[in-house]
Amino acid sequence: MPRRPRIDLAGYHHIINRGVARTDVFLEEEDYDIFLGIVCKACKAYRAVVHDYCLMSNHYHLLIETELNNLSLLMKQINSNYAIYFNKKYKRSGHLWQGRYTSRYIVSEAYLYTLIRYIEHNPIEAKMTDQVGEYPYTLCAVLLNKQEPIFCTLHSIVLEQLSYEGIQELLEVTLSDDELEILREIQKQKVISVKNQITYAYGKMLKEHFREIETKAERNLAIANALDDGYTQAEIAKYLQLSRSAISKIVKSVFSTPDPKSINDSIQLDRIRVKYKF
């Protein structure tokens, strides 16, 4: 399976990395401090800001904003320097991390603030604590406990835009199942550049494309619309629990014998037919 391409574009990124075979990468309090120091040093060198973080025993979350298109270089310095420190301290050899880091590019402001809640609730979801602020290795815990933040977070939106009360209000409600589903769907979306503006490739999530579908004709037209929105036949097949060959046959049938509800649908089908050479 091909790797998901990295996005090095300047902007907000949600970074996740885990220890190899999910082993712990932070064993003592000093390890957390050293890691954050390495993060800050790298951010200074590559002109980046940490907007939020959560360091768990075997993985970490970073919400980073880069000024330049250099995320890969930034993360290489963080991960390699910490691995050197960790291996030397604990007299081990070999890979520390499970592989390349996972990154998600953030376009939506709503996604950004939902992501902060998700990151800060990680220790609660892992049953390591009962409420936000008790687990020490998150930025909001630093703010709630009135501690001195590390310097690479001084321009964080958490510190600049949210007061103590604002943090409490933002974090007091856990993410609902619907919010988590939306978050997962957004994280899957492709990011594209349109007229020098970075945006998501999809205008709607697949659930929205297939909402209130009652007939096969409506479903087939929805498949064509989803294709035009940027989804692949494989993604549509998986969502509808159909085989890829079935989706391919449906697509060809839609374009060979269209029954559009309106002239707009007919124009759209013609555009998609040209696009996909049907």
C-alpha positions in Angstrom: 0.0 0.0 0.0 1.5 3.4 -1.0 2.5 5.7 1.8 0.3 8.8 2.5 2.3 11.7 1.1 3.9 14.1 3.5 2.6 17.7 3.5 5.4 20.1 4.2 3.4 23.2 3.5 3.7 26.1 5.9 0.7 26.1 8.3 -0.8 24.0 11.1 0.1 20.4 11.5 -1.0 17.7 14.0 2.0 15.3 14.5 1.8 11.9 16.1 4.7 9.4 16.7 4.9 6.2 18.8 7.7 4.1 20.2 8.7 1.1 18.2 6.3 -1.8 18.9 4.5 0.7 21.1 7.2 0.6 23.8 7.6 3.5 26.2 9.7 6.4 25.0 9.4 8.4 28.2 10.5 6.6 31.3 11.4 9.4 33.8 10.4 13.0 34.3 13.7 14.1 32.9 12.9 12.4 29.5 9.8 14.6 29.1 11.8 17.7 29.9 14.6 16.8 27.5 12.1 16.0 24.7 10.4 19.4 25.1 13.8 21.1 25.1 14.7 19.4 21.8 11.3 20.4 20.4 11.9 24.1 21.3 15.4 24.1 19.9 14.2 22.6 16.6 11.3 25.1 16.4 13.7 28.0 16.9 16.0 26.7 14.2 13.1 26.1 11.7 10.9 29.0 12.7 7.9 27.1 14.1 5.5 27.5 17.0 4.1 24.7 19.2 0.4 25.5 19.8 -0.3 22.4 21.9 1.2 19.1 23.0 0.6 16.0 24.9 3.4 13.6 25.8 2.2 10.1 26.7 4.4 7.3 27.9 4.7 5.6 24.5 3.7 8.4 22.1 3.3 12.1 21.6 1.0 14.6 20.0 2.3 18.0 18.7 0.2 20.8 17.2 2.8 22.8 15.3 2.6 25.8 13.0 5.4 26.1 10.5 6.4 29.4 8.9 8.2 27.7 6.1 7.7 24.5 4.0 10.1 22.5 6.2 8.1 20.2 8.5 10.1 17.1 7.5 13.4 18.8 8.4 11.9 20.0 11.7 10.6 16.5 12.7 13.8 14.8 11.6 15.8 16.9 14.0 13.3 16.3 16.9 13.0 12.5 16.5 16.6 11.8 15.7 18.0 14.0 18.5 15.7 12.5 21.1 16.5 8.9 19.9 20.2 9.7 20.4 19.6 11.0 23.9 17.3 8.1 24.9 19.5 5.3 23.5 22.6 6.7 25.1 20.9 7.2 28.5 19.3 3.7 28.6 22.2 1.9 26.9 20.1 0.6 24.0 20.5 0.5 20.3 18.2 0.3 17.3 15.2 2.3 16.3 13.3 4.2 18.9 10.3 5.2 16.9 7.9 2.9 15.1 8.7 4.6 11.8 8.0 7.9 10.2 5.7 10.3 12.1 2.1 10.8 11.2 1.1 14.3 10.2 -2.3 15.9 9.4 -2.5 19.3 7.8 -5.1 21.6 9.3 -7.2 24.0 7.3 -10.4 24.5 9.3 -10.4 26.7 12.4 -13.2 24.5 13.8 -10.9 21.5 13.3 -8.1 23.3 15.0 -10.0 23.9 18.2 -11.6 20.5 18.2 -8.1 19.1 17.8 -6.9 21.0 20.9 -9.7 19.3 22.9 -8.7 15.9 21.4 -5.1 16.4 22.3 -5.8 17.6 25.9 -8.3 14.7 26.5 -5.7 12.0 25.5 -4.7 11.2 29.1 -8.4 11.0 30.1 -9.1 8.6 27.2 -6.1 6.5 28.3 -7.6 6.5 31.9 -4.4 8.1 33.3 -6.4 10.9 34.9 -10.0 12.0 35.4 -9.8 15.6 34.3 -7.9 18.1 32.2 -5.0 19.7 34.0 -4.1 16.8 36.3 -1.8 15.1 33.8 1.3 17.3 33.7 2.6 16.8 30.2 0.2 19.0 28.2 0.2 22.7 27.5 -3.2 23.3 29.1 -2.0 21.6 32.3 0.8 24.2 32.4 -1.6 27.0 32.0 -4.2 25.6 34.4 -1.5 25.0 37.1 0.0 28.5 36.4 3.4 27.2 35.6 6.0 28.8 33.2 5.4 27.6 29.6 8.3 26.5 27.5 9.5 29.2 25.1 8.4 27.6 21.8 4.8 27.8 23.1 4.8 31.5 24.1 2.9 32.4 20.9 0.5 29.5 21.1 -3.2 30.2 20.5 -3.8 28.4 23.8 -1.8 31.0 25.7 -2.6 34.1 23.5 -6.3 33.6 22.8 -7.7 31.7 25.7 -7.8 32.9 29.3 -7.9 30.6 32.3 -11.7 30.6 32.1 -11.6 30.1 28.3 -9.5 27.0 28.7 -11.9 25.6 31.3 -14.8 26.3 29.0 -13.1 24.8 25.9 -12.0 21.6 27.7 -14.7 20.9 30.2 -16.9 18.9 27.7 -15.4 15.7 26.3 -15.6 15.1 22.6 -18.8 13.3 21.6 -18.9 10.3 19.3 -20.2 12.5 16.5 -17.3 15.0 17.0 -14.8 12.1 17.0 -16.2 10.7 13.8 -16.0 14.2 12.1 -12.5 14.5 13.4 -11.5 11.2 11.9 -13.2 12.1 8.6 -11.4 15.4 8.4 -8.1 13.7 9.1 -8.6 11.4 6.1 -9.3 14.3 3.7 -6.8 15.2 1.0 -5.4 18.7 1.0 -5.0 20.6 -2.2 -4.0 24.1 -3.4 -6.6 26.0 -5.4 -5.7 29.5 -6.7 -2.9 29.6 -4.1 -5.4 28.8 -1.3 -4.9 25.6 0.7 -8.1 23.7 1.2 -9.6 20.3 1.6 -10.1 18.3 -1.6 -13.7 17.4 -0.6 -16.6 19.8 -0.2 -18.6 17.3 1.7 -18.0 14.1 3.7 -19.2 10.9 2.2 -21.9 10.6 4.8 -23.3 13.9 3.5 -23.2 12.8 -0.1 -25.3 9.7 0.7 -27.7 11.2 3.2 -31.4 10.6 2.5 -30.7 8.3 -0.5 -33.8 6.2 -1.2 -33.4 4.8 -4.7 -30.6 3.2 -6.7 -30.9 6.1 -9.2 -30.3 8.6 -6.4 -27.4 6.5 -5.0 -25.8 6.3 -8.4 -26.0 10.1 -9.0 -24.6 10.5 -5.5 -21.7 8.3 -6.5 -21.0 10.6 -9.5 -21.2 13.6 -7.2 -18.8 12.1 -4.7 -16.4 11.3 -7.6 -16.6 14.9 -8.7 -15.9 16.0 -5.1 -12.5 14.2 -5.2 -13.2 10.8 -3.7 -11.8 7.7 -5.3 -13.9 4.7 -6.4 -12.1 2.7 -3.8 -13.1 5.1 -1.0 -16.7 5.2 -2.2 -16.8 1.4 -2.4 -15.5 1.0 1.1 -18.1 3.5 2.5 -21.0 1.8 0.7 -19.7 -1.7 1.4 -19.7 -2.6 -2.2 -16.9 -4.1 -4.3 -14.7 -1.8 -6.4 -15.9 -3.6 -9.6 -19.5 -2.9 -8.6 -18.8 0.8 -8.2 -17.0 0.8 -11.5 -20.0 -0.7 -13.3 -22.3 1.8 -11.6 -20.2 4.7 -12.6 -20.1 3.5 -16.3 -23.8 3.0 -16.3 -24.5 6.5 -14.9 -22.4 8.0 -17.7 -23.8 5.8 -20.5 -27.5 6.1 -19.6 -27.8 9.2 -17.4 -31.2 10.1 -16.0 -30.4 13.5 -14.4 -33.1 15.3 -12.4 -32.2 18.6 -13.8 -30.2 20.4 -16.5 -27.5 21.1 -13.8 -27.1 17.4 -13.1 -26.7 16.8 -16.9 -24.0 19.5 -17.1 -22.2 18.1 -14.1 -22.3 14.5 -15.5 -20.8 15.8 -18.7 -18.0 17.5 -16.8 -17.3 14.3 -14.8 -17.4 12.2 -18.0 -14.7 14.4 -19.5 -12.7 14.4 -16.3 -12.7 10.6 -15.9 -12.8 9.8 -19.7 -16.0 7.8 -19.6 
